[in-house]
Amino acid sequence: MTPTIGRIVHYYACTDEGDADGPYAGIITAVHQPTERDPQRCDLVTFGPHSMYHHCGVPFSETPTPLFWTWPPRV
C-alpha cells in the first residue's frame, strides 16, 4: 500500500528493555520523499490511553518493530 495523509496506521513505541510496545493508533500527517534506503518514512500523530504525540520521519516495517509504523492487519 502507498502511505497517504490521513491513513490510519499502527505505531510501536519502545520499552526500557528495547521491546516493541503497542500497537498505538496513528494517523499519517505527512509523507516524506521516498529514498532507496527509506521508501515509506512518514510523520505521525499517535494516540495512547492518556496521551497524543507527534513523531517525525518514522520509518515503515512489515513486522511490529520498536519506533516503526506498520499497516493494521485486515480483519
PQR file of N, CA, C, O and H, with PARSE charges and radii, in Angstrom:
ATOM      1  N   MET A   1       0.838  -1.175   0.000 -0.4000 1.5000
ATOM      2  CA  MET A   1       0.000   0.000   0.000 -0.0000 2.0000
ATOM      3  C   MET A   1       0.885   1.242   0.000  0.5500 1.7000
ATOM      4  O   MET A   1       2.041   1.205   0.424 -0.5500 1.4000
ATOM      5  N   THR A   2       0.329   2.309  -0.472 -0.4000 1.5000
ATOM      6  CA  THR A   2       1.054   3.572  -0.509 -0.0000 2.0000
ATOM      7  C   THR A   2       0.585   4.448   0.646  0.5500 1.7000
ATOM      8  O   THR A   2      -0.618   4.660   0.802 -0.5500 1.4000
ATOM      9  H   THR A   2      -0.609   2.338  -0.816  0.4000 1.0000
ATOM     10  N   PRO A   3       1.518   4.969   1.471 -0.5600 1.5000
ATOM     11  CA  PRO A   3       1.096   5.837   2.564  0.2800 2.0000
ATOM     12  C   PRO A   3       0.621   7.190   2.030  0.5500 1.7000
ATOM     13  O   PRO A   3       1.256   7.776   1.154 -0.5500 1.4000
ATOM     14  N   THR A   4      -0.495   7.675   2.563 -0.4000 1.5000
ATOM     15  CA  THR A   4      -1.030   8.988   2.211 -0.0000 2.0000
ATOM     16  C   THR A   4      -1.534   9.668   3.481  0.5500 1.7000
ATOM     17  O   THR A   4      -1.850   9.011   4.473 -0.5500 1.4000
ATOM     18  H   THR A   4      -1.011   7.199   3.275  0.4000 1.0000
ATOM     19  N   ILE A   5      -1.602  10.985   3.429 -0.4000 1.5000
ATOM     20  CA  ILE A   5      -2.047  11.766   4.579 -0.0000 2.0000
ATOM     21  C   ILE A   5      -3.464  11.347   4.971  0.5500 1.7000
ATOM     22  O   ILE A   5      -4.345  11.210   4.122 -0.5500 1.4000
ATOM     23  H   ILE A   5      -1.346  11.518   2.623  0.4000 1.0000
ATOM     24  N   GLY A   6      -3.661  11.149   6.272 -0.4000 1.5000
ATOM     25  CA  GLY A   6      -4.967  10.778   6.801 -0.0000 2.0000
ATOM     26  C   GLY A   6      -5.181   9.292   6.999  0.5500 1.7000
ATOM     27  O   GLY A   6      -6.175   8.891   7.604 -0.5500 1.4000
ATOM     28  H   GLY A   6      -2.946  11.260   6.962  0.4000 1.0000
ATOM     29  N   ARG A   7      -4.259   8.451   6.495 -0.4000 1.5000
ATOM     30  CA  ARG A   7      -4.410   6.998   6.662 -0.0000 2.0000
ATOM     31  C   ARG A   7      -4.119   6.591   8.098  0.5500 1.7000
ATOM     32  O   ARG A   7      -3.266   7.179   8.763 -0.5500 1.4000
ATOM     33  H   ARG A   7      -3.451   8.776   6.004  0.4000 1.0000
ATOM     34  N   ILE A   8      -4.834   5.584   8.565 -0.4000 1.5000
ATOM     35  CA  ILE A   8      -4.650   5.030   9.912 -0.0000 2.0000
ATOM     36  C   ILE A   8      -3.548   3.980   9.856  0.5500 1.7000
ATOM     37  O   ILE A   8      -3.526   3.142   8.955 -0.5500 1.4000
ATOM     38  H   ILE A   8      -5.527   5.106   8.025  0.4000 1.0000
ATOM     39  N   VAL A   9      -2.627   4.028  10.827 -0.4000 1.5000
ATOM     40  CA  VAL A   9      -1.533   3.065  10.920 -0.0000 2.0000
ATOM     41  C   VAL A   9      -1.378   2.636  12.373  0.5500 1.7000
ATOM     42  O   VAL A   9      -2.011   3.193  13.269 -0.5500 1.4000
ATOM     43  H   VAL A   9      -2.645   4.709  11.559  0.4000 1.0000
ATOM     44  N   HIS A  10      -0.533   1.646  12.591 -0.4000 1.5000
ATOM     45  CA  HIS A  10      -0.143   1.238  13.939 -0.0000 2.0000
ATOM     46  C   HIS A  10       1.283   1.701  14.171  0.5500 1.7000
ATOM     47  O   HIS A  10       2.136   1.582  13.291 -0.5500 1.4000
ATOM     48  H   HIS A  10      -0.018   1.193  11.863  0.4000 1.0000
ATOM     49  N   TYR A  11       1.540   2.230  15.364 -0.4000 1.5000
ATOM     50  CA  TYR A  11       2.885   2.674  15.760 -0.0000 2.0000
ATOM     51  C   TYR A  11       3.305   1.871  16.973  0.5500 1.7000
ATOM     52  O   TYR A  11       2.503   1.631  17.876 -0.5500 1.4000
ATOM     53  H   TYR A  11       0.847   2.327  16.079  0.4000 1.0000
ATOM     54  N   TYR A  12       4.556   1.457  16.995 -0.4000 1.5000
ATOM     55  CA  TYR A  12       5.091   0.687  18.109 -0.0000 2.0000
ATOM     56  C   TYR A  12       6.147   1.519  18.832  0.5500 1.7000
ATOM     57  O   TYR A  12       7.173   1.886  18.258 -0.5500 1.4000
ATOM     58  H   TYR A  12       5.207   1.652  16.262  0.4000 1.0000
ATOM     59  N   ALA A  13       5.872   1.812  20.114 -0.4000 1.5000
ATOM     60  CA  ALA A  13       6.834   2.522  20.949 -0.0000 2.0000
ATOM     61  C   ALA A  13       7.899   1.523  21.402  0.5500 1.7000
ATOM     62  O   ALA A  13       7.884   0.358  21.005 -0.5500 1.4000
ATOM     63  H   ALA A  13       5.039   1.514  20.581  0.4000 1.0000
ATOM     64  N   CYS A  14       8.812   1.993  22.227 -0.4000 1.5000
ATOM     65  CA  CYS A  14       9.918   1.158  22.687 -0.0000 2.0000
ATOM     66  C   CYS A  14       9.901   1.101  24.210  0.5500 1.7000
ATOM     67  O   CYS A  14       9.851   2.138  24.871 -0.5500 1.4000
ATOM     68  H   CYS A  14       8.824   2.940  22.550  0.4000 1.0000
ATOM     69  N   THR A  15       9.943  -0.107  24.767 -0.4000 1.5000
ATOM     70  CA  THR A  15      10.023  -0.255  26.218 -0.0000 2.0000
ATOM     71  C   THR A  15      11.453   0.029  26.668  0.5500 1.7000
ATOM     72  O   THR A  15      12.355   0.160  25.841 -0.5500 1.4000
ATOM     73  H   THR A  15       9.984  -0.950  24.230  0.4000 1.0000
ATOM     74  N   ASP A  16      11.655   0.123  27.975 -0.4000 1.5000
ATOM     75  CA  ASP A  16      13.003   0.335  28.511 -0.0000 2.0000
ATOM     76  C   ASP A  16      13.943  -0.812  28.147  0.5500 1.7000
ATOM     77  O   ASP A  16      15.159  -0.629  28.088 -0.5500 1.4000
ATOM     78  H   ASP A  16      10.922   0.016  28.647  0.4000 1.0000
ATOM     79  N   GLU A  17      13.378  -1.989  27.906 -0.4000 1.5000
ATOM     80  CA  GLU A  17      14.185  -3.157  27.540 -0.0000 2.0000
ATOM     81  C   GLU A  17      14.453  -3.229  26.036  0.5500 1.7000
ATOM     82  O   GLU A  17      15.198  -4.097  25.581 -0.5500 1.4000
ATOM     83  H   GLU A  17      12.390  -2.137  27.955  0.4000 1.0000
ATOM     84  N   GLY A  18      13.849  -2.320  25.263 -0.4000 1.5000
ATOM     85  CA  GLY A  18      14.056  -2.313  23.822 -0.0000 2.0000
ATOM     86  C   GLY A  18      13.040  -3.111  23.035  0.5500 1.7000
ATOM     87  O   GLY A  18      13.180  -3.272  21.822 -0.5500 1.4000
ATOM     88  H   GLY A  18      13.244  -1.615  25.634  0.4000 1.0000
ATOM     89  N   ASP A  19      12.011  -3.617  23.712 -0.4000 1.5000
ATOM     90  CA  ASP A  19      10.966  -4.387  23.036 -0.0000 2.0000
ATOM     91  C   ASP A  19       9.895  -3.464  22.477  0.5500 1.7000
ATOM     92  O   ASP A  19       9.774  -2.313  22.896 -0.5500 1.4000
ATOM     93  H   ASP A  19      11.897  -3.486  24.696  0.4000 1.0000
ATOM     94  N   ALA A  20       9.116  -3.980  21.522 -0.4000 1.5000
ATOM     95  CA  ALA A  20       8.010  -3.208  20.949 -0.0000 2.0000
ATOM     96  C   ALA A  20       6.880  -3.091  21.966  0.5500 1.7000
ATOM     97  O   ALA A  20       6.508  -4.073  22.607 -0.5500 1.4000
ATOM     98  H   ALA A  20       9.214  -4.915  21.182  0.4000 1.0000
ATOM     99  N   ASP A  21       6.342  -1.889  22.108 -0.4000 1.5000
ATOM    100  CA  ASP A  21       5.214  -1.620  22.992 -0.0000 2.0000
ATOM    101  C   ASP A  21       4.095  -1.042  22.144  0.5500 1.7000
ATOM    102  O   ASP A  21       4.266   0.002  21.514 -0.5500 1.4000
ATOM    103  H   ASP A  21       6.644  -1.091  21.587  0.4000 1.0000
ATOM    104  N   GLY A  22       2.972  -1.701  22.125 -0.4000 1.5000
ATOM    105  CA  GLY A  22       1.870  -1.218  21.299 -0.0000 2.0000
ATOM    106  C   GLY A  22       1.084  -2.396  20.765  0.5500 1.7000
ATOM    107  O   GLY A  22       1.208  -3.496  21.303 -0.5500 1.4000
ATOM    108  H   GLY A  22       2.833  -2.548  22.637  0.4000 1.0000
ATOM    109  N   PRO A  23       0.302  -2.218  19.759 -0.5600 1.5000
ATOM    110  CA  PRO A  23       0.332  -1.055  18.879  0.2800 2.0000
ATOM    111  C   PRO A  23      -0.482   0.110  19.415  0.5500 1.7000
ATOM    112  O   PRO A  23      -1.410  -0.066  20.204 -0.5500 1.4000
ATOM    113  N   TYR A  24      -0.114   1.304  18.969 -0.4000 1.5000
ATOM    114  CA  TYR A  24      -0.865   2.513  19.222 -0.0000 2.0000
ATOM    115  C   TYR A  24      -1.446   2.994  17.903  0.5500 1.7000
ATOM    116  O   TYR A  24      -0.817   2.868  16.853 -0.5500 1.4000
ATOM    117  H   TYR A  24       0.640   1.447  18.328  0.4000 1.0000
ATOM    118  N   ALA A  25      -2.652   3.548  17.966 -0.4000 1.5000
ATOM    119  CA  ALA A  25      -3.273   4.092  16.763 -0.0000 2.0000
ATOM    120  C   ALA A  25      -2.506   5.327  16.324  0.5500 1.7000
ATOM    121  O   ALA A  25      -2.081   6.133  17.152 -0.5500 1.4000
ATOM    122  H   ALA A  25      -3.163   3.650  18.819  0.4000 1.0000
ATOM    123  N   GLY A  26      -2.332   5.470  15.018 -0.4000 1.5000
ATOM    124  CA  GLY A  26      -1.654   6.642  14.476 -0.0000 2.0000
ATOM    125  C   GLY A  26      -2.322   7.101  13.196  0.5500 1.7000
ATOM    126  O   GLY A  26      -2.971   6.322  12.498 -0.5500 1.4000
ATOM    127  H   GLY A  26      -2.677   4.816  14.345  0.4000 1.0000
ATOM    128  N   ILE A  27      -2.150   8.382  12.899 -0.4000 1.5000
ATOM    129  CA  ILE A  27      -2.631   8.960  11.650 -0.0000 2.0000
ATOM    130  C   ILE A  27      -1.444   9.589  10.940  0.5500 1.7000
ATOM    131  O   ILE A  27      -0.671  10.325  11.552 -0.5500 1.4000
ATOM    132  H   ILE A  27      -1.623   9.015  13.466  0.4000 1.0000
ATOM    133  N   ILE A  28      -1.297   9.304   9.657 -0.4000 1.5000
ATOM    134  CA  ILE A  28      -0.221   9.899   8.867 -0.0000 2.0000
ATOM    135  C   ILE A  28      -0.549  11.371   8.642  0.5500 1.7000
ATOM    136  O   ILE A  28      -1.626  11.703   8.148 -0.5500 1.4000
ATOM    137  H   ILE A  28      -1.926   8.706   9.160  0.4000 1.0000
ATOM    138  N   THR A  29       0.397  12.267   9.011 -0.4000 1.5000
ATOM    139  CA  THR A  29       0.205  13.708   8.829 -0.0000 2.0000
ATOM    140  C   THR A  29       1.076  14.272   7.718  0.5500 1.7000
ATOM    141  O   THR A  29       0.809  15.366   7.221 -0.5500 1.4000
ATOM    142  H   THR A  29       1.273  11.997   9.412  0.4000 1.0000
ATOM    143  N   ALA A  30       2.117  13.538   7.320 -0.4000 1.5000
ATOM    144  CA  ALA A  30       2.984  13.954   6.207 -0.0000 2.0000
ATOM    145  C   ALA A  30       3.707  12.727   5.682  0.5500 1.7000
ATOM    146  O   ALA A  30       4.033  11.814   6.441 -0.5500 1.4000
ATOM    147  H   ALA A  30       2.334  12.649   7.724  0.4000 1.0000
ATOM    148  N   VAL A  31       3.954  12.710   4.387 -0.4000 1.5000
ATOM    149  CA  VAL A  31       4.683  11.614   3.747 -0.0000 2.0000
ATOM    150  C   VAL A  31       5.973  12.200   3.188  0.5500 1.7000
ATOM    151  O   VAL A  31       5.940  13.147   2.403 -0.5500 1.4000
ATOM    152  H   VAL A  31       3.689  13.451   3.770  0.4000 1.0000
ATOM    153  N   HIS A  32       7.106  11.640   3.591 -0.4000 1.5000
ATOM    154  CA  HIS A  32       8.405  12.126   3.142 -0.0000 2.0000
ATOM    155  C   HIS A  32       8.710  11.614   1.733  0.5500 1.7000
ATOM    156  O   HIS A  32       8.175  10.595   1.294 -0.5500 1.4000
ATOM    157  H   HIS A  32       7.133  10.870   4.230  0.4000 1.0000
ATOM    158  N   GLN A  33       9.563  12.331   1.053 -0.4000 1.5000
ATOM    159  CA  GLN A  33      10.016  11.919  -0.274 -0.0000 2.0000
ATOM    160  C   GLN A  33      10.715  10.572  -0.143  0.5500 1.7000
ATOM    161  O   GLN A  33      11.648  10.441   0.649 -0.5500 1.4000
ATOM    162  H   GLN A  33       9.998  13.158   1.409  0.4000 1.0000
ATOM    163  N   PRO A  34      10.283   9.564  -0.906 -0.5600 1.5000
ATOM    164  CA  PRO A  34      10.918   8.245  -0.773  0.2800 2.0000
ATOM    165  C   PRO A  34      12.368   8.261  -1.235  0.5500 1.7000
ATOM    166  O   PRO A  34      12.730   8.960  -2.182 -0.5500 1.4000
ATOM    167  N   THR A  35      13.184   7.482  -0.549 -0.4000 1.5000
ATOM    168  CA  THR A  35      14.578   7.277  -0.951 -0.0000 2.0000
ATOM    169  C   THR A  35      14.797   5.775  -1.088  0.5500 1.7000
ATOM    170  O   THR A  35      13.954   4.974  -0.684 -0.5500 1.4000
ATOM    171  H   THR A  35      12.890   6.915   0.220  0.4000 1.0000
ATOM    172  N   GLU A  36      15.914   5.413  -1.649 -0.4000 1.5000
ATOM    173  CA  GLU A  36      16.219   3.988  -1.803 -0.0000 2.0000
ATOM    174  C   GLU A  36      16.312   3.300  -0.447  0.5500 1.7000
ATOM    175  O   GLU A  36      15.910   2.146  -0.303 -0.5500 1.4000
ATOM    176  H   GLU A  36      16.599   6.063  -1.977  0.4000 1.0000
ATOM    177  N   ARG A  37      16.842   4.009   0.547 -0.4000 1.5000
ATOM    178  CA  ARG A  37      17.026   3.442   1.885 -0.0000 2.0000
ATOM    179  C   ARG A  37      15.737   3.465   2.700  0.5500 1.7000
ATOM    180  O   ARG A  37      15.480   2.533   3.462 -0.5500 1.4000
ATOM    181  H   ARG A  37      17.168   4.947   0.431  0.4000 1.0000
ATOM    182  N   ASP A  38      14.919   4.513   2.557 -0.4000 1.5000
ATOM    183  CA  ASP A  38      13.676   4.668   3.315 -0.0000 2.0000
ATOM    184  C   ASP A  38      12.521   4.974   2.374  0.5500 1.7000
ATOM    185  O   ASP A  38      12.199   6.142   2.158 -0.5500 1.4000
ATOM    186  H   ASP A  38      15.128   5.270   1.938  0.4000 1.0000
ATOM    187  N   PRO A  39      11.889   3.946   1.807 -0.5600 1.5000
ATOM    188  CA  PRO A  39      10.835   4.203   0.830  0.2800 2.0000
ATOM    189  C   PRO A  39       9.523   4.705   1.427  0.5500 1.7000
ATOM    190  O   PRO A  39       8.708   5.275   0.702 -0.5500 1.4000
ATOM    191  N   GLN A  40       9.291   4.508   2.740 -0.4000 1.5000
ATOM    192  CA  GLN A  40       8.000   4.875   3.324 -0.0000 2.0000
ATOM    193  C   GLN A  40       8.172   5.534   4.686  0.5500 1.7000
ATOM    194  O   GLN A  40       7.674   5.012   5.684 -0.5500 1.4000
ATOM    195  H   GLN A  40       9.953   4.045   3.330  0.4000 1.0000
ATOM    196  N   ARG A  41       8.854   6.651   4.750 -0.4000 1.5000
ATOM    197  CA  ARG A  41       9.031   7.395   6.009 -0.0000 2.0000
ATOM    198  C   ARG A  41       7.932   8.449   6.103  0.5500 1.7000
ATOM    199  O   ARG A  41       7.691   9.188   5.148 -0.5500 1.4000
ATOM    200  H   ARG A  41       9.258   7.074   3.939  0.4000 1.0000
ATOM    201  N   CYS A  42       7.258   8.517   7.269 -0.4000 1.5000
ATOM    202  CA  CYS A  42       6.107   9.416   7.442 -0.0000 2.0000
ATOM    203  C   CYS A  42       6.173  10.134   8.779  0.5500 1.7000
ATOM    204  O   CYS A  42       6.860   9.693   9.700 -0.5500 1.4000
ATOM    205  H   CYS A  42       7.454   7.916   8.044  0.4000 1.0000
ATOM    206  N   ASP A  43       5.446  11.255   8.877 -0.4000 1.5000
ATOM    207  CA  ASP A  43       5.177  11.904  10.156 -0.0000 2.0000
ATOM    208  C   ASP A  43       3.840  11.372  10.645  0.5500 1.7000
ATOM    209  O   ASP A  43       2.917  11.168   9.857 -0.5500 1.4000
ATOM    210  H   ASP A  43       4.887  11.613   8.129  0.4000 1.0000
ATOM    211  N   LEU A  44       3.743  11.148  11.953 -0.4000 1.5000
ATOM    212  CA  LEU A  44       2.530  10.560  12.542 -0.0000 2.0000
ATOM    213  C   LEU A  44       2.078  11.343  13.769  0.5500 1.7000
ATOM    214  O   LEU A  44       2.894  11.949  14.464 -0.5500 1.4000
ATOM    215  H   LEU A  44       4.493  11.313  12.593  0.4000 1.0000
ATOM    216  N   VAL A  45       0.794  11.327  14.024 -0.4000 1.5000
ATOM    217  CA  VAL A  45       0.243  11.663  15.327 -0.0000 2.0000
ATOM    218  C   VAL A  45      -0.258  10.345  15.885  0.5500 1.7000
ATOM    219  O   VAL A  45      -1.055   9.654  15.250 -0.5500 1.4000
ATOM    220  H   VAL A  45       0.132  10.835  13.459  0.4000 1.0000
ATOM    221  N   THR A  46       0.218   9.994  17.087 -0.4000 1.5000
ATOM    222  CA  THR A  46      -0.190   8.731  17.700 -0.0000 2.0000
ATOM    223  C   THR A  46      -1.002   8.998  18.956  0.5500 1.7000
ATOM    224  O   THR A  46      -0.845  10.022  19.621 -0.5500 1.4000
ATOM    225  H   THR A  46       0.866  10.555  17.603  0.4000 1.0000
ATOM    226  N   PHE A  47      -1.867   8.052  19.257 -0.4000 1.5000
ATOM    227  CA  PHE A  47      -2.797   8.186  20.371 -0.0000 2.0000
ATOM    228  C   PHE A  47      -2.628   7.029  21.332  0.5500 1.7000
ATOM    229  O   PHE A  47      -2.803   5.870  20.955 -0.5500 1.4000
ATOM    230  H   PHE A  47      -1.995   7.220  18.717  0.4000 1.0000
ATOM    231  N   GLY A  48      -2.286   7.342  22.579 -0.4000 1.5000
ATOM    232  CA  GLY A  48      -2.193   6.340  23.631 -0.0000 2.0000
ATOM    233  C   GLY A  48      -3.379   6.474  24.564  0.5500 1.7000
ATOM    234  O   GLY A  48      -4.265   7.293  24.319 -0.5500 1.4000
ATOM    235  H   GLY A  48      -2.144   8.283  22.885  0.4000 1.0000
ATOM    236  N   PRO A  49      -3.415   5.684  25.633 -0.5600 1.5000
ATOM    237  CA  PRO A  49      -4.544   5.734  26.547  0.2800 2.0000
ATOM    238  C   PRO A  49      -4.745   7.106  27.207  0.5500 1.7000
ATOM    239  O   PRO A  49      -5.874   7.503  27.496 -0.5500 1.4000
ATOM    240  N   HIS A  50      -3.646   7.820  27.441 -0.4000 1.5000
ATOM    241  CA  HIS A  50      -3.738   9.116  28.122 -0.0000 2.0000
ATOM    242  C   HIS A  50      -2.867  10.169  27.455  0.5500 1.7000
ATOM    243  O   HIS A  50      -2.479  11.142  28.102 -0.5500 1.4000
ATOM    244  H   HIS A  50      -2.729   7.499  27.206  0.4000 1.0000
ATOM    245  N   SER A  51      -2.551   9.996  26.177 -0.4000 1.5000
ATOM    246  CA  SER A  51      -1.610  10.922  25.539 -0.0000 2.0000
ATOM    247  C   SER A  51      -1.799  10.971  24.028  0.5500 1.7000
ATOM    248  O   SER A  51      -2.461  10.125  23.427 -0.5500 1.4000
ATOM    249  H   SER A  51      -2.866   9.205  25.652  0.4000 1.0000
ATOM    250  N   MET A  52      -1.190  11.994  23.442 -0.4000 1.5000
ATOM    251  CA  MET A  52      -1.149  12.164  21.996 -0.0000 2.0000
ATOM    252  C   MET A  52       0.236  12.724  21.665  0.5500 1.7000
ATOM    253  O   MET A  52       0.674  13.692  22.287 -0.5500 1.4000
ATOM    254  H   MET A  52      -0.652  12.681  23.930  0.4000 1.0000
ATOM    255  N   TYR A  53       0.922  12.131  20.701 -0.4000 1.5000
ATOM    256  CA  TYR A  53       2.284  12.543  20.362 -0.0000 2.0000
ATOM    257  C   TYR A  53       2.420  12.760  18.863  0.5500 1.7000
ATOM    258  O   TYR A  53       1.700  12.159  18.065 -0.5500 1.4000
ATOM    259  H   TYR A  53       0.566  11.345  20.195  0.4000 1.0000
ATOM    260  N   HIS A  54       3.355  13.629  18.493 -0.4000 1.5000
ATOM    261  CA  HIS A  54       3.715  13.834  17.092 -0.0000 2.0000
ATOM    262  C   HIS A  54       5.106  13.255  16.888  0.5500 1.7000
ATOM    263  O   HIS A  54       6.030  13.578  17.634 -0.5500 1.4000
ATOM    264  H   HIS A  54       3.940  14.118  19.141  0.4000 1.0000
ATOM    265  N   HIS A  55       5.260  12.403  15.883 -0.4000 1.5000
ATOM    266  CA  HIS A  55       6.538  11.759  15.570 -0.0000 2.0000
ATOM    267  C   HIS A  55       6.932  12.148  14.147  0.5500 1.7000
ATOM    268  O   HIS A  55       6.113  12.060  13.233 -0.5500 1.4000
ATOM    269  H   HIS A  55       4.509  12.141  15.277  0.4000 1.0000
ATOM    270  N   CYS A  56       8.175  12.576  13.953 -0.4000 1.5000
ATOM    271  CA  CYS A  56       8.655  12.998  12.636 -0.0000 2.0000
ATOM    272  C   CYS A  56       9.547  11.925  12.021  0.5500 1.7000
ATOM    273  O   CYS A  56      10.397  11.350  12.701 -0.5500 1.4000
ATOM    274  H   CYS A  56       8.841  12.647  14.695  0.4000 1.0000
ATOM    275  N   GLY A  57       9.349  11.663  10.740 -0.4000 1.5000
ATOM    276  CA  GLY A  57      10.222  10.776   9.986 -0.0000 2.0000
ATOM    277  C   GLY A  57      10.259   9.345  10.461  0.5500 1.7000
ATOM    278  O   GLY A  57      11.328   8.737  10.522 -0.5500 1.4000
ATOM    279  H   GLY A  57       8.659  12.131  10.188  0.4000 1.0000
ATOM    280  N   VAL A  58       9.106   8.795  10.799 -0.4000 1.5000
ATOM    281  CA  VAL A  58       9.042   7.417  11.302 -0.0000 2.0000
ATOM    282  C   VAL A  58       9.141   6.445  10.130  0.5500 1.7000
ATOM    283  O   VAL A  58       8.374   6.559   9.174 -0.5500 1.4000
ATOM    284  H   VAL A  58       8.237   9.289  10.750  0.4000 1.0000
ATOM    285  N   PRO A  59      10.075   5.487  10.185 -0.5600 1.5000
ATOM    286  CA  PRO A  59      10.203   4.517   9.100  0.2800 2.0000
ATOM    287  C   PRO A  59       9.141   3.417   9.179  0.5500 1.7000
ATOM    288  O   PRO A  59       8.527   3.201  10.225 -0.5500 1.4000
ATOM    289  N   PHE A  60       8.940   2.739   8.073 -0.4000 1.5000
ATOM    290  CA  PHE A  60       7.975   1.643   7.936 -0.0000 2.0000
ATOM    291  C   PHE A  60       8.650   0.309   8.201  0.5500 1.7000
ATOM    292  O   PHE A  60       9.828   0.129   7.892 -0.5500 1.4000
ATOM    293  H   PHE A  60       9.438   2.914   7.224  0.4000 1.0000
ATOM    294  N   SER A  61       7.894  -0.633   8.778 -0.4000 1.5000
ATOM    295  CA  SER A  61       8.340  -2.016   8.940 -0.0000 2.0000
ATOM    296  C   SER A  61       7.166  -2.943   8.677  0.5500 1.7000
ATOM    297  O   SER A  61       6.039  -2.640   9.067 -0.5500 1.4000
ATOM    298  H   SER A  61       6.937  -0.486   9.028  0.4000 1.0000
ATOM    299  N   GLU A  62       7.414  -4.063   8.025 -0.4000 1.5000
ATOM    300  CA  GLU A  62       6.365  -5.063   7.776 -0.0000 2.0000
ATOM    301  C   GLU A  62       5.918  -5.750   9.057  0.5500 1.7000
ATOM    302  O   GLU A  62       4.772  -6.186   9.161 -0.5500 1.4000
ATOM    303  H   GLU A  62       8.330  -4.309   7.708  0.4000 1.0000
ATOM    304  N   THR A  63       6.815  -5.850  10.033 -0.4000 1.5000
ATOM    305  CA  THR A  63       6.527  -6.537  11.290 -0.0000 2.0000
ATOM    306  C   THR A  63       6.601  -5.539  12.447  0.5500 1.7000
ATOM    307  O   THR A  63       7.268  -4.512  12.322 -0.5500 1.4000
ATOM    308  H   THR A  63       7.747  -5.496   9.948  0.4000 1.0000
ATOM    309  N   PRO A  64       5.929  -5.819  13.573 -0.5600 1.5000
ATOM    310  CA  PRO A  64       5.998  -4.919  14.721  0.2800 2.0000
ATOM    311  C   PRO A  64       7.441  -4.729  15.193  0.5500 1.7000
ATOM    312  O   PRO A  64       8.095  -5.676  15.630 -0.5500 1.4000
ATOM    313  N   THR A  65       7.919  -3.502  15.097 -0.4000 1.5000
ATOM    314  CA  THR A  65       9.292  -3.149  15.446 -0.0000 2.0000
ATOM    315  C   THR A  65       9.265  -1.849  16.241  0.5500 1.7000
ATOM    316  O   THR A  65       8.566  -0.914  15.851 -0.5500 1.4000
ATOM    317  H   THR A  65       7.388  -2.732  14.741  0.4000 1.0000
ATOM    318  N   PRO A  66      10.015  -1.761  17.359 -0.5600 1.5000
ATOM    319  CA  PRO A  66      10.013  -0.527  18.132  0.2800 2.0000
ATOM    320  C   PRO A  66      10.403   0.680  17.277  0.5500 1.7000
ATOM    321  O   PRO A  66      11.364   0.624  16.510 -0.5500 1.4000
ATOM    322  N   LEU A  67       9.642   1.776  17.419 -0.4000 1.5000
ATOM    323  CA  LEU A  67       9.868   3.063  16.769 -0.0000 2.0000
ATOM    324  C   LEU A  67       9.607   3.046  15.261  0.5500 1.7000
ATOM    325  O   LEU A  67      10.120   3.891  14.527 -0.5500 1.4000
ATOM    326  H   LEU A  67       8.861   1.822  18.042  0.4000 1.0000
ATOM    327  N   PHE A  68       8.802   2.071  14.805 -0.4000 1.5000
ATOM    328  CA  PHE A  68       8.402   1.978  13.404 -0.0000 2.0000
ATOM    329  C   PHE A  68       6.878   1.958  13.326  0.5500 1.7000
ATOM    330  O   PHE A  68       6.202   1.705  14.323 -0.5500 1.4000
ATOM    331  H   PHE A  68       8.386   1.385  15.402  0.4000 1.0000
ATOM    332  N   TRP A  69       6.344   2.224  12.140 -0.4000 1.5000
ATOM    333  CA  TRP A  69       4.905   2.094  11.921 -0.0000 2.0000
ATOM    334  C   TRP A  69       4.646   0.934  10.979  0.5500 1.7000
ATOM    335  O   TRP A  69       5.505   0.567  10.177 -0.5500 1.4000
ATOM    336  H   TRP A  69       6.893   2.429  11.330  0.4000 1.0000
ATOM    337  N   THR A  70       3.438   0.351  11.083 -0.4000 1.5000
ATOM    338  CA  THR A  70       3.008  -0.737  10.207 -0.0000 2.0000
ATOM    339  C   THR A  70       1.559  -0.477   9.790  0.5500 1.7000
ATOM    340  O   THR A  70       0.858   0.339  10.388 -0.5500 1.4000
ATOM    341  H   THR A  70       2.740   0.649  11.734  0.4000 1.0000
ATOM    342  N   TRP A  71       1.138  -1.185   8.760 -0.4000 1.5000
ATOM    343  CA  TRP A  71      -0.286  -1.153   8.390 -0.0000 2.0000
ATOM    344  C   TRP A  71      -1.047  -2.048   9.347  0.5500 1.7000
ATOM    345  O   TRP A  71      -0.547  -3.112   9.712 -0.5500 1.4000
ATOM    346  H   TRP A  71       1.708  -1.847   8.274  0.4000 1.0000
ATOM    347  N   PRO A  72      -2.245  -1.651   9.769 -0.5600 1.5000
ATOM    348  CA  PRO A  72      -3.050  -2.530  10.619  0.2800 2.0000
ATOM    349  C   PRO A  72      -3.427  -3.800   9.855  0.5500 1.7000
ATOM    350  O   PRO A  72      -3.605  -3.759   8.638 -0.5500 1.4000
ATOM    351  N   PRO A  73      -3.547  -4.921  10.559 -0.5600 1.5000
ATOM    352  CA  PRO A  73      -3.953  -6.139   9.879  0.2800 2.0000
ATOM    353  C   PRO A  73      -5.404  -6.041   9.412  0.5500 1.7000
ATOM    354  O   PRO A  73      -6.228  -5.379  10.042 -0.5500 1.4000
ATOM    355  N   ARG A  74      -5.697  -6.701   8.313 -0.4000 1.5000
ATOM    356  CA  ARG A  74      -7.090  -6.777   7.821 -0.0000 2.0000
ATOM    357  C   ARG A  74      -7.831  -7.792   8.662  0.5500 1.7000
ATOM    358  O   ARG A  74      -7.346  -8.903   8.876 -0.5500 1.4000
ATOM    359  H   ARG A  74      -5.028  -7.239   7.801  0.4000 1.0000
ATOM    360  N   VAL A  75      -8.994  -7.418   9.135 -0.4000 1.5000
ATOM    361  CA  VAL A  75      -9.766  -8.332   9.988 -0.0000 2.0000
ATOM    362  C   VAL A  75     -11.068  -8.638   9.318  0.5500 1.7000
ATOM    363  O   VAL A  75     -11.880  -9.389   9.859 -0.5500 1.4000
ATOM    364  H   VAL A  75      -9.387  -6.516   8.961  0.4000 1.0000
TER
END
